[in-house]
Amino acid sequence: MDKIIIRDLRVNALIGTLPQEQLRRQCLILTLELELDLGPAGEADDLTLSVDYSEIERRVAELAENSHFRLLEALGAAVKKLLLGYPPVAAGSIRIVKPRALRNSMVEIAVNFTRG
């Protein structure tokens, strides 16, 4: 299966279970991998046979920035539903990184979703 990959999409979201997280937007970094057959779009040079990745980027950013989730898992489920709503997308994976989420973690906490 072919892939379209959107790497390091940065969004600012209200997300978290702690009281202070409910008041302040935090940067999240998403990587989206969409699995679909790119052959027909490539052969015909026709965007309607693929997905418009600029639209995907915009819609995922809007979803994250205009919603209020407590869990990364809930945001991931919402993004998954959005991505699988595009007919050519057969499967995909989502990685959501929340930098500096843990006091003793030097870099990040992340969740990964893979769906078909």
Secondary structure in CASP SS format (residue, H / E / C, confidence):
PFRMAT SS
TARGET T0000
AUTHOR 0000-0000-0000
METHOD secondary structure of the structure
MODEL  1
M C 1.00
D E 1.00
K E 1.00
I E 1.00
I E 1.00
I E 1.00
R E 1.00
D E 1.00
L E 1.00
R E 1.00
V E 1.00
N E 1.00
A E 1.00
L E 1.00
I E 1.00
G C 1.00
T C 1.00
L C 1.00
P H 1.00
Q H 1.00
E H 1.00
Q H 1.00
L C 1.00
R C 1.00
R C 1.00
Q E 1.00
C E 1.00
L E 1.00
I E 1.00
L E 1.00
T E 1.00
L E 1.00
E E 1.00
L E 1.00
E E 1.00
L E 1.00
D C 1.00
L C 1.00
G H 1.00
P H 1.00
A H 1.00
G H 1.00
E H 1.00
A H 1.00
D C 1.00
D C 1.00
L H 1.00
T H 1.00
L H 1.00
S C 1.00
V C 1.00
D C 1.00
Y H 1.00
S H 1.00
E H 1.00
I H 1.00
E H 1.00
R H 1.00
R H 1.00
V H 1.00
A H 1.00
E H 1.00
L H 1.00
A H 1.00
E H 1.00
N H 1.00
S C 1.00
H E 1.00
F E 1.00
R C 1.00
L C 1.00
L H 1.00
E H 1.00
A H 1.00
L H 1.00
G H 1.00
A H 1.00
A H 1.00
V H 1.00
K H 1.00
K H 1.00
L H 1.00
L H 1.00
L H 1.00
G C 1.00
Y C 1.00
P C 1.00
P C 1.00
V C 1.00
A C 1.00
A E 1.00
G E 1.00
S E 1.00
I E 1.00
R E 1.00
I E 1.00
V E 1.00
K E 1.00
P E 1.00
R C 1.00
A C 1.00
L C 1.00
R C 1.00
N C 1.00
S C 1.00
M C 1.00
V C 1.00
E E 1.00
I E 1.00
A E 1.00
V E 1.00
N E 1.00
F E 1.00
T E 1.00
R E 1.00
G C 1.00
END
